[in-house]
Amino acid sequence: MATPPGQQPAQPYGQPPTIIINNSSSAVASSASVIGGAGLRRRRQSLWVHFWLFMFTAGVGNVLYGMHVSRWNRDRGL
């Protein structure tokens, strides 16, 4: 099936979908942490702190440390 000269081929399925990539949320989040400083960064739990707390407190310190970090993040909405 050939197309006559000067005429574009027909598209049987219509126009292709428009794809929009929105990267503004990640850009805003990274710029907010730079502008606000270290106060807006999520606090992570340290493997080494957990290791030494397990060695010296038989796991009780791990629970308290985990609760402290979780509460710190929750209070700041992170």
PDB file of N, H, CA, C and O in Angstrom:
ATOM      1  N   MET A   1       0.845  -1.158   0.000  1.00  0.00           N
ATOM      2  CA  MET A   1       0.000   0.000   0.000  1.00  0.00           C
ATOM      3  C   MET A   1       0.895   1.228   0.000  1.00  0.00           C
ATOM      4  O   MET A   1       1.535   1.530   1.007  1.00  0.00           O
ATOM      5  N   ALA A   2       0.945   1.911  -1.081  1.00  0.00           N
ATOM      6  H   ALA A   2       0.425   1.665  -1.899  1.00  0.00           H
ATOM      7  CA  ALA A   2       1.812   3.069  -1.250  1.00  0.00           C
ATOM      8  C   ALA A   2       1.013   4.352  -1.096  1.00  0.00           C
ATOM      9  O   ALA A   2      -0.176   4.409  -1.410  1.00  0.00           O
ATOM     10  N   THR A   3       1.693   5.377  -0.607  1.00  0.00           N
ATOM     11  H   THR A   3       2.659   5.331  -0.352  1.00  0.00           H
ATOM     12  CA  THR A   3       1.075   6.685  -0.444  1.00  0.00           C
ATOM     13  C   THR A   3       1.382   7.522  -1.677  1.00  0.00           C
ATOM     14  O   THR A   3       2.532   7.575  -2.114  1.00  0.00           O
ATOM     15  N   PRO A   4       0.364   8.183  -2.250  1.00  0.00           N
ATOM     16  CA  PRO A   4       0.627   9.027  -3.418  1.00  0.00           C
ATOM     17  C   PRO A   4       1.592  10.164  -3.065  1.00  0.00           C
ATOM     18  O   PRO A   4       1.619  10.605  -1.916  1.00  0.00           O
ATOM     19  N   PRO A   5       2.371  10.638  -4.017  1.00  0.00           N
ATOM     20  CA  PRO A   5       3.314  11.726  -3.742  1.00  0.00           C
ATOM     21  C   PRO A   5       2.587  12.991  -3.298  1.00  0.00           C
ATOM     22  O   PRO A   5       1.521  13.324  -3.816  1.00  0.00           O
ATOM     23  N   GLY A   6       3.185  13.696  -2.322  1.00  0.00           N
ATOM     24  H   GLY A   6       4.051  13.425  -1.902  1.00  0.00           H
ATOM     25  CA  GLY A   6       2.609  14.948  -1.833  1.00  0.00           C
ATOM     26  C   GLY A   6       1.552  14.737  -0.768  1.00  0.00           C
ATOM     27  O   GLY A   6       0.969  15.715  -0.302  1.00  0.00           O
ATOM     28  N   GLN A   7       1.285  13.537  -0.372  1.00  0.00           N
ATOM     29  H   GLN A   7       1.759  12.743  -0.751  1.00  0.00           H
ATOM     30  CA  GLN A   7       0.263  13.270   0.639  1.00  0.00           C
ATOM     31  C   GLN A   7       0.906  12.494   1.787  1.00  0.00           C
ATOM     32  O   GLN A   7       1.670  11.558   1.554  1.00  0.00           O
ATOM     33  N   GLN A   8       0.598  12.880   3.026  1.00  0.00           N
ATOM     34  H   GLN A   8      -0.023  13.641   3.215  1.00  0.00           H
ATOM     35  CA  GLN A   8       1.162  12.203   4.184  1.00  0.00           C
ATOM     36  C   GLN A   8       0.372  10.928   4.467  1.00  0.00           C
ATOM     37  O   GLN A   8      -0.830  10.863   4.208  1.00  0.00           O
ATOM     38  N   PRO A   9       1.052   9.920   4.999  1.00  0.00           N
ATOM     39  CA  PRO A   9       0.339   8.688   5.328  1.00  0.00           C
ATOM     40  C   PRO A   9      -0.635   8.905   6.487  1.00  0.00           C
ATOM     41  O   PRO A   9      -0.383   9.713   7.381  1.00  0.00           O
ATOM     42  N   ALA A  10      -1.730   8.186   6.458  1.00  0.00           N
ATOM     43  H   ALA A  10      -1.935   7.531   5.732  1.00  0.00           H
ATOM     44  CA  ALA A  10      -2.747   8.301   7.507  1.00  0.00           C
ATOM     45  C   ALA A  10      -2.259   7.594   8.770  1.00  0.00           C
ATOM     46  O   ALA A  10      -1.596   6.558   8.705  1.00  0.00           O
ATOM     47  N   GLN A  11      -2.598   8.170   9.907  1.00  0.00           N
ATOM     48  H   GLN A  11      -3.137   9.011   9.960  1.00  0.00           H
ATOM     49  CA  GLN A  11      -2.264   7.539  11.179  1.00  0.00           C
ATOM     50  C   GLN A  11      -3.508   6.811  11.679  1.00  0.00           C
ATOM     51  O   GLN A  11      -4.514   7.446  11.996  1.00  0.00           O
ATOM     52  N   PRO A  12      -3.447   5.486  11.752  1.00  0.00           N
ATOM     53  CA  PRO A  12      -4.653   4.738  12.110  1.00  0.00           C
ATOM     54  C   PRO A  12      -5.079   4.927  13.564  1.00  0.00           C
ATOM     55  O   PRO A  12      -6.245   4.695  13.885  1.00  0.00           O
ATOM     56  N   TYR A  13      -4.183   5.335  14.447  1.00  0.00           N
ATOM     57  H   TYR A  13      -3.236   5.523  14.186  1.00  0.00           H
ATOM     58  CA  TYR A  13      -4.538   5.423  15.862  1.00  0.00           C
ATOM     59  C   TYR A  13      -4.633   6.853  16.373  1.00  0.00           C
ATOM     60  O   TYR A  13      -4.755   7.037  17.584  1.00  0.00           O
ATOM     61  N   GLY A  14      -4.586   7.845  15.552  1.00  0.00           N
ATOM     62  H   GLY A  14      -4.487   7.696  14.568  1.00  0.00           H
ATOM     63  CA  GLY A  14      -4.676   9.232  15.984  1.00  0.00           C
ATOM     64  C   GLY A  14      -3.323   9.767  16.434  1.00  0.00           C
ATOM     65  O   GLY A  14      -2.278   9.218  16.087  1.00  0.00           O
ATOM     66  N   GLN A  15      -3.359  10.826  17.197  1.00  0.00           N
ATOM     67  H   GLN A  15      -4.208  11.271  17.479  1.00  0.00           H
ATOM     68  CA  GLN A  15      -2.131  11.468  17.660  1.00  0.00           C
ATOM     69  C   GLN A  15      -1.491  10.663  18.795  1.00  0.00           C
ATOM     70  O   GLN A  15      -2.195  10.041  19.590  1.00  0.00           O
ATOM     71  N   PRO A  16      -0.161  10.676  18.868  1.00  0.00           N
ATOM     72  CA  PRO A  16       0.490  10.007  19.992  1.00  0.00           C
ATOM     73  C   PRO A  16       0.231  10.783  21.286  1.00  0.00           C
ATOM     74  O   PRO A  16       0.019  11.995  21.235  1.00  0.00           O
ATOM     75  N   PRO A  17       0.243  10.128  22.421  1.00  0.00           N
ATOM     76  CA  PRO A  17      -0.047  10.821  23.679  1.00  0.00           C
ATOM     77  C   PRO A  17       1.058  11.809  24.035  1.00  0.00           C
ATOM     78  O   PRO A  17       2.227  11.611  23.703  1.00  0.00           O
ATOM     79  N   THR A  18       0.660  12.868  24.713  1.00  0.00           N
ATOM     80  H   THR A  18      -0.289  13.029  24.982  1.00  0.00           H
ATOM     81  CA  THR A  18       1.620  13.860  25.177  1.00  0.00           C
ATOM     82  C   THR A  18       2.189  13.379  26.505  1.00  0.00           C
ATOM     83  O   THR A  18       1.437  13.056  27.425  1.00  0.00           O
ATOM     84  N   ILE A  19       3.508  13.330  26.606  1.00  0.00           N
ATOM     85  H   ILE A  19       4.118  13.593  25.858  1.00  0.00           H
ATOM     86  CA  ILE A  19       4.168  12.866  27.820  1.00  0.00           C
ATOM     87  C   ILE A  19       4.761  14.073  28.522  1.00  0.00           C
ATOM     88  O   ILE A  19       5.550  14.816  27.939  1.00  0.00           O
ATOM     89  N   ILE A  20       4.373  14.267  29.789  1.00  0.00           N
ATOM     90  H   ILE A  20       3.731  13.663  30.262  1.00  0.00           H
ATOM     91  CA  ILE A  20       4.871  15.383  30.583  1.00  0.00           C
ATOM     92  C   ILE A  20       5.653  14.814  31.756  1.00  0.00           C
ATOM     93  O   ILE A  20       5.137  13.998  32.520  1.00  0.00           O
ATOM     94  N   ILE A  21       6.879  15.240  31.892  1.00  0.00           N
ATOM     95  H   ILE A  21       7.299  15.903  31.272  1.00  0.00           H
ATOM     96  CA  ILE A  21       7.712  14.807  33.012  1.00  0.00           C
ATOM     97  C   ILE A  21       7.844  15.988  33.960  1.00  0.00           C
ATOM     98  O   ILE A  21       8.353  17.044  33.585  1.00  0.00           O
ATOM     99  N   ASN A  22       7.381  15.801  35.192  1.00  0.00           N
ATOM    100  H   ASN A  22       6.968  14.943  35.497  1.00  0.00           H
ATOM    101  CA  ASN A  22       7.388  16.874  36.170  1.00  0.00           C
ATOM    102  C   ASN A  22       8.466  16.581  37.213  1.00  0.00           C
ATOM    103  O   ASN A  22       8.283  15.724  38.077  1.00  0.00           O
ATOM    104  N   ASN A  23       9.574  17.286  37.131  1.00  0.00           N
ATOM    105  H   ASN A  23       9.723  17.983  36.429  1.00  0.00           H
ATOM    106  CA  ASN A  23      10.662  17.105  38.095  1.00  0.00           C
ATOM    107  C   ASN A  23      10.711  18.218  39.123  1.00  0.00           C
ATOM    108  O   ASN A  23      11.695  18.333  39.855  1.00  0.00           O
ATOM    109  N   SER A  24       9.691  19.029  39.196  1.00  0.00           N
ATOM    110  H   SER A  24       8.892  18.936  38.602  1.00  0.00           H
ATOM    111  CA  SER A  24       9.759  20.187  40.082  1.00  0.00           C
ATOM    112  C   SER A  24       9.721  19.785  41.553  1.00  0.00           C
ATOM    113  O   SER A  24      10.302  20.490  42.379  1.00  0.00           O
ATOM    114  N   SER A  25       9.069  18.692  41.913  1.00  0.00           N
ATOM    115  H   SER A  25       8.598  18.119  41.242  1.00  0.00           H
ATOM    116  CA  SER A  25       8.983  18.324  43.328  1.00  0.00           C
ATOM    117  C   SER A  25      10.342  17.944  43.883  1.00  0.00           C
ATOM    118  O   SER A  25      10.672  18.327  45.006  1.00  0.00           O
ATOM    119  N   SER A  26      11.149  17.196  43.121  1.00  0.00           N
ATOM    120  H   SER A  26      10.882  16.885  42.208  1.00  0.00           H
ATOM    121  CA  SER A  26      12.469  16.831  43.623  1.00  0.00           C
ATOM    122  C   SER A  26      13.401  18.040  43.631  1.00  0.00           C
ATOM    123  O   SER A  26      14.275  18.139  44.492  1.00  0.00           O
ATOM    124  N   ALA A  27      13.225  18.957  42.682  1.00  0.00           N
ATOM    125  H   ALA A  27      12.515  18.876  41.983  1.00  0.00           H
ATOM    126  CA  ALA A  27      14.064  20.149  42.665  1.00  0.00           C
ATOM    127  C   ALA A  27      13.735  21.045  43.852  1.00  0.00           C
ATOM    128  O   ALA A  27      14.636  21.643  44.441  1.00  0.00           O
ATOM    129  N   VAL A  28      12.473  21.145  44.207  1.00  0.00           N
ATOM    130  H   VAL A  28      11.741  20.660  43.728  1.00  0.00           H
ATOM    131  CA  VAL A  28      12.078  21.967  45.344  1.00  0.00           C
ATOM    132  C   VAL A  28      12.583  21.345  46.637  1.00  0.00           C
ATOM    133  O   VAL A  28      13.050  22.057  47.526  1.00  0.00           O
ATOM    134  N   ALA A  29      12.495  20.042  46.749  1.00  0.00           N
ATOM    135  H   ALA A  29      12.116  19.464  46.026  1.00  0.00           H
ATOM    136  CA  ALA A  29      12.941  19.373  47.973  1.00  0.00           C
ATOM    137  C   ALA A  29      14.439  19.536  48.175  1.00  0.00           C
ATOM    138  O   ALA A  29      14.892  19.769  49.295  1.00  0.00           O
ATOM    139  N   SER A  30      15.209  19.416  47.105  1.00  0.00           N
ATOM    140  H   SER A  30      14.841  19.226  46.194  1.00  0.00           H
ATOM    141  CA  SER A  30      16.651  19.547  47.261  1.00  0.00           C
ATOM    142  C   SER A  30      17.046  20.992  47.522  1.00  0.00           C
ATOM    143  O   SER A  30      17.991  21.240  48.272  1.00  0.00           O
ATOM    144  N   SER A  31      16.348  21.951  46.924  1.00  0.00           N
ATOM    145  H   SER A  31      15.581  21.749  46.316  1.00  0.00           H
ATOM    146  CA  SER A  31      16.695  23.352  47.173  1.00  0.00           C
ATOM    147  C   SER A  31      16.273  23.768  48.573  1.00  0.00           C
ATOM    148  O   SER A  31      16.934  24.604  49.189  1.00  0.00           O
ATOM    149  N   ALA A  32      15.186  23.202  49.089  1.00  0.00           N
ATOM    150  H   ALA A  32      14.649  22.522  48.588  1.00  0.00           H
ATOM    151  CA  ALA A  32      14.756  23.541  50.444  1.00  0.00           C
ATOM    152  C   ALA A  32      15.764  23.062  51.470  1.00  0.00           C
ATOM    153  O   ALA A  32      15.993  23.738  52.473  1.00  0.00           O
ATOM    154  N   SER A  33      16.374  21.901  51.234  1.00  0.00           N
ATOM    155  H   SER A  33      16.188  21.352  50.419  1.00  0.00           H
ATOM    156  CA  SER A  33      17.359  21.417  52.198  1.00  0.00           C
ATOM    157  C   SER A  33      18.627  22.257  52.145  1.00  0.00           C
ATOM    158  O   SER A  33      19.316  22.396  53.156  1.00  0.00           O
ATOM    159  N   VAL A  34      18.945  22.819  50.980  1.00  0.00           N
ATOM    160  H   VAL A  34      18.386  22.705  50.159  1.00  0.00           H
ATOM    161  CA  VAL A  34      20.131  23.665  50.871  1.00  0.00           C
ATOM    162  C   VAL A  34      19.863  25.014  51.522  1.00  0.00           C
ATOM    163  O   VAL A  34      20.719  25.542  52.233  1.00  0.00           O
ATOM    164  N   ILE A  35      18.675  25.578  51.283  1.00  0.00           N
ATOM    165  H   ILE A  35      17.980  25.150  50.706  1.00  0.00           H
ATOM    166  CA  ILE A  35      18.343  26.891  51.837  1.00  0.00           C
ATOM    167  C   ILE A  35      18.172  26.799  53.352  1.00  0.00           C
ATOM    168  O   ILE A  35      18.673  27.649  54.088  1.00  0.00           O
ATOM    169  N   GLY A  36      17.473  25.778  53.812  1.00  0.00           N
ATOM    170  H   GLY A  36      17.066  25.087  53.214  1.00  0.00           H
ATOM    171  CA  GLY A  36      17.191  25.654  55.239  1.00  0.00           C
ATOM    172  C   GLY A  36      18.346  25.128  56.051  1.00  0.00           C
ATOM    173  O   GLY A  36      18.340  25.260  57.275  1.00  0.00           O
ATOM    174  N   GLY A  37      19.324  24.543  55.425  1.00  0.00           N
ATOM    175  H   GLY A  37      19.329  24.435  54.431  1.00  0.00           H
ATOM    176  CA  GLY A  37      20.448  23.994  56.158  1.00  0.00           C
ATOM    177  C   GLY A  37      20.173  22.568  56.600  1.00  0.00           C
ATOM    178  O   GLY A  37      19.289  21.902  56.061  1.00  0.00           O
ATOM    179  N   ALA A  38      20.920  22.109  57.567  1.00  0.00           N
ATOM    180  H   ALA A  38      21.638  22.650  58.004  1.00  0.00           H
ATOM    181  CA  ALA A  38      20.829  20.721  58.008  1.00  0.00           C
ATOM    182  C   ALA A  38      19.566  20.455  58.816  1.00  0.00           C
ATOM    183  O   ALA A  38      19.238  19.294  59.060  1.00  0.00           O
ATOM    184  N   GLY A  39      18.847  21.490  59.238  1.00  0.00           N
ATOM    185  H   GLY A  39      19.114  22.433  59.039  1.00  0.00           H
ATOM    186  CA  GLY A  39      17.653  21.296  60.050  1.00  0.00           C
ATOM    187  C   GLY A  39      16.521  20.616  59.309  1.00  0.00           C
ATOM    188  O   GLY A  39      15.665  20.003  59.947  1.00  0.00           O
ATOM    189  N   LEU A  40      16.479  20.700  57.980  1.00  0.00           N
ATOM    190  H   LEU A  40      17.174  21.198  57.462  1.00  0.00           H
ATOM    191  CA  LEU A  40      15.386  20.108  57.225  1.00  0.00           C
ATOM    192  C   LEU A  40      15.706  18.713  56.710  1.00  0.00           C
ATOM    193  O   LEU A  40      14.862  18.076  56.080  1.00  0.00           O
ATOM    194  N   ARG A  41      16.914  18.234  56.972  1.00  0.00           N
ATOM    195  H   ARG A  41      17.600  18.751  57.484  1.00  0.00           H
ATOM    196  CA  ARG A  41      17.283  16.906  56.481  1.00  0.00           C
ATOM    197  C   ARG A  41      16.768  15.843  57.423  1.00  0.00           C
ATOM    198  O   ARG A  41      16.758  16.025  58.640  1.00  0.00           O
ATOM    199  N   ARG A  42      16.345  14.742  56.859  1.00  0.00           N
ATOM    200  H   ARG A  42      16.352  14.594  55.870  1.00  0.00           H
ATOM    201  CA  ARG A  42      15.855  13.623  57.647  1.00  0.00           C
ATOM    202  C   ARG A  42      17.019  12.957  58.364  1.00  0.00           C
ATOM    203  O   ARG A  42      18.048  12.663  57.756  1.00  0.00           O
ATOM    204  N   ARG A  43      16.851  12.722  59.653  1.00  0.00           N
ATOM    205  H   ARG A  43      16.015  12.961  60.147  1.00  0.00           H
ATOM    206  CA  ARG A  43      17.904  12.081  60.428  1.00  0.00           C
ATOM    207  C   ARG A  43      17.839  10.580  60.199  1.00  0.00           C
ATOM    208  O   ARG A  43      16.773   9.973  60.304  1.00  0.00           O
ATOM    209  N   ARG A  44      18.969   9.991  59.890  1.00  0.00           N
ATOM    210  H   ARG A  44      19.835  10.484  59.804  1.00  0.00           H
ATOM    211  CA  ARG A  44      19.069   8.558  59.622  1.00  0.00           C
ATOM    212  C   ARG A  44      19.626   7.840  60.834  1.00  0.00           C
ATOM    213  O   ARG A  44      20.355   8.423  61.636  1.00  0.00           O
ATOM    214  N   GLN A  45      19.277   6.577  60.958  1.00  0.00           N
ATOM    215  H   GLN A  45      18.684   6.104  60.306  1.00  0.00           H
ATOM    216  CA  GLN A  45      19.817   5.779  62.046  1.00  0.00           C
ATOM    217  C   GLN A  45      21.150   5.192  61.611  1.00  0.00           C
ATOM    218  O   GLN A  45      21.304   4.743  60.475  1.00  0.00           O
ATOM    219  N   SER A  46      22.109   5.201  62.524  1.00  0.00           N
ATOM    220  H   SER A  46      21.984   5.566  63.447  1.00  0.00           H
ATOM    221  CA  SER A  46      23.457   4.763  62.221  1.00  0.00           C
ATOM    222  C   SER A  46      23.636   3.283  62.552  1.00  0.00           C
ATOM    223  O   SER A  46      23.262   2.828  63.633  1.00  0.00           O
ATOM    224  N   LEU A  47      24.203   2.552  61.621  1.00  0.00           N
ATOM    225  H   LEU A  47      24.507   2.922  60.743  1.00  0.00           H
ATOM    226  CA  LEU A  47      24.472   1.134  61.852  1.00  0.00           C
ATOM    227  C   LEU A  47      25.464   0.956  62.992  1.00  0.00           C
ATOM    228  O   LEU A  47      25.310   0.059  63.821  1.00  0.00           O
ATOM    229  N   TRP A  48      26.490   1.818  63.035  1.00  0.00           N
ATOM    230  H   TRP A  48      26.615   2.547  62.362  1.00  0.00           H
ATOM    231  CA  TRP A  48      27.516   1.679  64.076  1.00  0.00           C
ATOM    232  C   TRP A  48      26.967   2.016  65.451  1.00  0.00           C
ATOM    233  O   TRP A  48      27.338   1.375  66.435  1.00  0.00           O
ATOM    234  N   VAL A  49      26.098   3.002  65.539  1.00  0.00           N
ATOM    235  H   VAL A  49      25.797   3.523  64.740  1.00  0.00           H
ATOM    236  CA  VAL A  49      25.486   3.314  66.836  1.00  0.00           C
ATOM    237  C   VAL A  49      24.663   2.128  67.303  1.00  0.00           C
ATOM    238  O   VAL A  49      24.714   1.761  68.477  1.00  0.00           O
ATOM    239  N   HIS A  50      23.902   1.524  66.394  1.00  0.00           N
ATOM    240  H   HIS A  50      23.861   1.822  65.440  1.00  0.00           H
ATOM    241  CA  HIS A  50      23.113   0.347  66.769  1.00  0.00           C
ATOM    242  C   HIS A  50      24.017  -0.805  67.197  1.00  0.00           C
ATOM    243  O   HIS A  50      23.706  -1.518  68.150  1.00  0.00           O
ATOM    244  N   PHE A  51      25.129  -0.987  66.499  1.00  0.00           N
ATOM    245  H   PHE A  51      25.382  -0.407  65.725  1.00  0.00           H
ATOM    246  CA  PHE A  51      26.046  -2.070  66.840  1.00  0.00           C
ATOM    247  C   PHE A  51      26.593  -1.901  68.261  1.00  0.00           C
ATOM    248  O   PHE A  51      26.551  -2.831  69.066  1.00  0.00           O
ATOM    249  N   TRP A  52      27.109  -0.694  68.559  1.00  0.00           N
ATOM    250  H   TRP A  52      27.143   0.061  67.905  1.00  0.00           H
ATOM    251  CA  TRP A  52      27.701  -0.485  69.870  1.00  0.00           C
ATOM    252  C   TRP A  52      26.646  -0.478  70.976  1.00  0.00           C
ATOM    253  O   TRP A  52      26.917  -0.944  72.083  1.00  0.00           O
ATOM    254  N   LEU A  53      25.466   0.033  70.700  1.00  0.00           N
ATOM    255  H   LEU A  53      25.245   0.411  69.801  1.00  0.00           H
ATOM    256  CA  LEU A  53      24.399  -0.029  71.695  1.00  0.00           C
ATOM    257  C   LEU A  53      23.995  -1.466  71.967  1.00  0.00           C
ATOM    258  O   LEU A  53      23.707  -1.823  73.109  1.00  0.00           O
ATOM    259  N   PHE A  54      23.971  -2.291  70.940  1.00  0.00           N
ATOM    260  H   PHE A  54      24.205  -2.002  70.012  1.00  0.00           H
ATOM    261  CA  PHE A  54      23.652  -3.703  71.140  1.00  0.00           C
ATOM    262  C   PHE A  54      24.721  -4.383  71.992  1.00  0.00           C
ATOM    263  O   PHE A  54      24.411  -5.198  72.861  1.00  0.00           O
ATOM    264  N   MET A  55      25.983  -4.038  71.732  1.00  0.00           N
ATOM    265  H   MET A  55      26.235  -3.376  71.026  1.00  0.00           H
ATOM    266  CA  MET A  55      27.084  -4.652  72.485  1.00  0.00           C
ATOM    267  C   MET A  55      27.057  -4.254  73.961  1.00  0.00           C
ATOM    268  O   MET A  55      27.341  -5.089  74.819  1.00  0.00           O
ATOM    269  N   PHE A  56      26.725  -3.009  74.277  1.00  0.00           N
ATOM    270  H   PHE A  56      26.495  -2.330  73.580  1.00  0.00           H
ATOM    271  CA  PHE A  56      26.828  -2.521  75.646  1.00  0.00           C
ATOM    272  C   PHE A  56      25.508  -2.498  76.416  1.00  0.00           C
ATOM    273  O   PHE A  56      25.520  -2.467  77.647  1.00  0.00           O
ATOM    274  N   THR A  57      24.367  -2.512  75.716  1.00  0.00           N
ATOM    275  H   THR A  57      24.357  -2.536  74.716  1.00  0.00           H
ATOM    276  CA  THR A  57      23.095  -2.398  76.442  1.00  0.00           C
ATOM    277  C   THR A  57      22.161  -3.572  76.168  1.00  0.00           C
ATOM    278  O   THR A  57      20.998  -3.534  76.570  1.00  0.00           O
ATOM    279  N   ALA A  58      22.637  -4.601  75.503  1.00  0.00           N
ATOM    280  H   ALA A  58      23.582  -4.633  75.177  1.00  0.00           H
ATOM    281  CA  ALA A  58      21.852  -5.810  75.216  1.00  0.00           C
ATOM    282  C   ALA A  58      20.554  -5.495  74.479  1.00  0.00           C
ATOM    283  O   ALA A  58      19.548  -6.169  74.698  1.00  0.00           O
ATOM    284  N   GLY A  59      20.556  -4.497  73.621  1.00  0.00           N
ATOM    285  H   GLY A  59      21.374  -3.949  73.443  1.00  0.00           H
ATOM    286  CA  GLY A  59      19.401  -4.197  72.772  1.00  0.00           C
ATOM    287  C   GLY A  59      18.474  -3.136  73.310  1.00  0.00           C
ATOM    288  O   GLY A  59      17.689  -2.573  72.547  1.00  0.00           O
ATOM    289  N   VAL A  60      18.534  -2.832  74.622  1.00  0.00           N
ATOM    290  H   VAL A  60      19.171  -3.289  75.242  1.00  0.00           H
ATOM    291  CA  VAL A  60      17.641  -1.814  75.186  1.00  0.00           C
ATOM    292  C   VAL A  60      17.990  -0.438  74.615  1.00  0.00           C
ATOM    293  O   VAL A  60      17.094   0.349  74.309  1.00  0.00           O
ATOM    294  N   GLY A  61      19.278  -0.144  74.471  1.00  0.00           N
ATOM    295  H   GLY A  61      20.006  -0.783  74.720  1.00  0.00           H
ATOM    296  CA  GLY A  61      19.694   1.132  73.903  1.00  0.00           C
ATOM    297  C   GLY A  61      19.265   1.291  72.459  1.00  0.00           C
ATOM    298  O   GLY A  61      18.993   2.403  72.008  1.00  0.00           O
ATOM    299  N   ASN A  62      19.201   0.168  71.716  1.00  0.00           N
ATOM    300  H   ASN A  62      19.422  -0.736  72.082  1.00  0.00           H
ATOM    301  CA  ASN A  62      18.755   0.227  70.320  1.00  0.00           C
ATOM    302  C   ASN A  62      17.318   0.709  70.225  1.00  0.00           C
ATOM    303  O   ASN A  62      16.982   1.512  69.356  1.00  0.00           O
ATOM    304  N   VAL A  63      16.480   0.221  71.112  1.00  0.00           N
ATOM    305  H   VAL A  63      16.754  -0.432  71.819  1.00  0.00           H
ATOM    306  CA  VAL A  63      15.073   0.622  71.106  1.00  0.00           C
ATOM    307  C   VAL A  63      14.957   2.105  71.423  1.00  0.00           C
ATOM    308  O   VAL A  63      14.223   2.830  70.751  1.00  0.00           O
ATOM    309  N   LEU A  64      15.672   2.556  72.436  1.00  0.00           N
ATOM    310  H   LEU A  64      16.269   1.967  72.982  1.00  0.00           H
ATOM    311  CA  LEU A  64      15.607   3.969  72.815  1.00  0.00           C
ATOM    312  C   LEU A  64      16.170   4.872  71.717  1.00  0.00           C
ATOM    313  O   LEU A  64      15.611   5.934  71.441  1.00  0.00           O
ATOM    314  N   TYR A  65      17.274   4.457  71.091  1.00  0.00           N
ATOM    315  H   TYR A  65      17.728   3.595  71.315  1.00  0.00           H
ATOM    316  CA  TYR A  65      17.860   5.242  70.008  1.00  0.00           C
ATOM    317  C   TYR A  65      16.917   5.298  68.800  1.00  0.00           C
ATOM    318  O   TYR A  65      16.747   6.356  68.193  1.00  0.00           O
ATOM    319  N   GLY A  66      16.312   4.172  68.458  1.00  0.00           N
ATOM    320  H   GLY A  66      16.450   3.314  68.952  1.00  0.00           H
ATOM    321  CA  GLY A  66      15.360   4.157  67.346  1.00  0.00           C
ATOM    322  C   GLY A  66      14.161   5.052  67.612  1.00  0.00           C
ATOM    323  O   GLY A  66      13.695   5.751  66.713  1.00  0.00           O
ATOM    324  N   MET A  67      13.655   5.035  68.856  1.00  0.00           N
ATOM    325  H   MET A  67      14.034   4.467  69.587  1.00  0.00           H
ATOM    326  CA  MET A  67      12.529   5.909  69.210  1.00  0.00           C
ATOM    327  C   MET A  67      12.933   7.380  69.132  1.00  0.00           C
ATOM    328  O   MET A  67      12.151   8.220  68.687  1.00  0.00           O
ATOM    329  N   HIS A  68      14.159   7.688  69.566  1.00  0.00           N
ATOM    330  H   HIS A  68      14.794   7.005  69.927  1.00  0.00           H
ATOM    331  CA  HIS A  68      14.642   9.074  69.530  1.00  0.00           C
ATOM    332  C   HIS A  68      14.719   9.588  68.087  1.00  0.00           C
ATOM    333  O   HIS A  68      14.253  10.692  67.803  1.00  0.00           O
ATOM    334  N   VAL A  69      15.289   8.816  67.191  1.00  0.00           N
ATOM    335  H   VAL A  69      15.667   7.919  67.421  1.00  0.00           H
ATOM    336  CA  VAL A  69      15.431   9.251  65.800  1.00  0.00           C
ATOM    337  C   VAL A  69      14.060   9.357  65.136  1.00  0.00           C
ATOM    338  O   VAL A  69      13.809  10.303  64.390  1.00  0.00           O
ATOM    339  N   SER A  70      13.180   8.410  65.392  1.00  0.00           N
ATOM    340  H   SER A  70      13.384   7.640  65.998  1.00  0.00           H
ATOM    341  CA  SER A  70      11.839   8.463  64.803  1.00  0.00           C
ATOM    342  C   SER A  70      11.066   9.680  65.307  1.00  0.00           C
ATOM    343  O   SER A  70      10.390  10.346  64.523  1.00  0.00           O
ATOM    344  N   ARG A  71      11.156   9.975  66.588  1.00  0.00           N
ATOM    345  H   ARG A  71      11.706   9.434  67.224  1.00  0.00           H
ATOM    346  CA  ARG A  71      10.462  11.132  67.152  1.00  0.00           C
ATOM    347  C   ARG A  71      11.042  12.431  66.576  1.00  0.00           C
ATOM    348  O   ARG A  71      10.296  13.364  66.280  1.00  0.00           O
ATOM    349  N   TRP A  72      12.365  12.493  66.419  1.00  0.00           N
ATOM    350  H   TRP A  72      12.971  11.735  66.660  1.00  0.00           H
ATOM    351  CA  TRP A  72      13.017  13.680  65.860  1.00  0.00           C
ATOM    352  C   TRP A  72      12.495  13.958  64.450  1.00  0.00           C
ATOM    353  O   TRP A  72      12.200  15.105  64.113  1.00  0.00           O
ATOM    354  N   ASN A  73      12.381  12.911  63.624  1.00  0.00           N
ATOM    355  H   ASN A  73      12.621  11.980  63.898  1.00  0.00           H
ATOM    356  CA  ASN A  73      11.878  13.072  62.255  1.00  0.00           C
ATOM    357  C   ASN A  73      10.398  13.428  62.252  1.00  0.00           C
ATOM    358  O   ASN A  73       9.968  14.272  61.466  1.00  0.00           O
ATOM    359  N   ARG A  74       9.616  12.799  63.116  1.00  0.00           N
ATOM    360  H   ARG A  74       9.965  12.113  63.754  1.00  0.00           H
ATOM    361  CA  ARG A  74       8.179  13.053  63.151  1.00  0.00           C
ATOM    362  C   ARG A  74       7.882  14.484  63.599  1.00  0.00           C
ATOM    363  O   ARG A  74       6.993  15.133  63.047  1.00  0.00           O
ATOM    364  N   ASP A  75       8.620  14.979  64.594  1.00  0.00           N
ATOM    365  H   ASP A  75       9.342  14.451  65.042  1.00  0.00           H
ATOM    366  CA  ASP A  75       8.396  16.345  65.086  1.00  0.00           C
ATOM    367  C   ASP A  75       8.684  17.395  64.029  1.00  0.00           C
ATOM    368  O   ASP A  75       8.099  18.478  64.064  1.00  0.00           O
ATOM    369  N   ARG A  76       9.559  17.105  63.104  1.00  0.00           N
ATOM    370  H   ARG A  76      10.034  16.225  63.075  1.00  0.00           H
ATOM    371  CA  ARG A  76       9.905  18.048  62.059  1.00  0.00           C
ATOM    372  C   ARG A  76       9.149  17.787  60.758  1.00  0.00           C
ATOM    373  O   ARG A  76       9.384  18.468  59.760  1.00  0.00           O
ATOM    374  N   GLY A  77       8.252  16.814  60.760  1.00  0.00           N
ATOM    375  H   GLY A  77       8.062  16.260  61.571  1.00  0.00           H
ATOM    376  CA  GLY A  77       7.447  16.515  59.587  1.00  0.00           C
ATOM    377  C   GLY A  77       8.225  15.881  58.455  1.00  0.00           C
ATOM    378  O   GLY A  77       7.884  16.062  57.286  1.00  0.00           O
ATOM    379  N   LEU A  78       9.272  15.136  58.790  1.00  0.00           N
ATOM    380  H   LEU A  78       9.550  14.989  59.739  1.00  0.00           H
ATOM    381  CA  LEU A  78      10.105  14.528  57.749  1.00  0.00           C
ATOM    382  C   LEU A  78       9.874  13.059  57.633  1.00  0.00           C
ATOM    383  O   LEU A  78      10.499  12.400  56.803  1.00  0.00           O
TER     384      LEU A  78
END
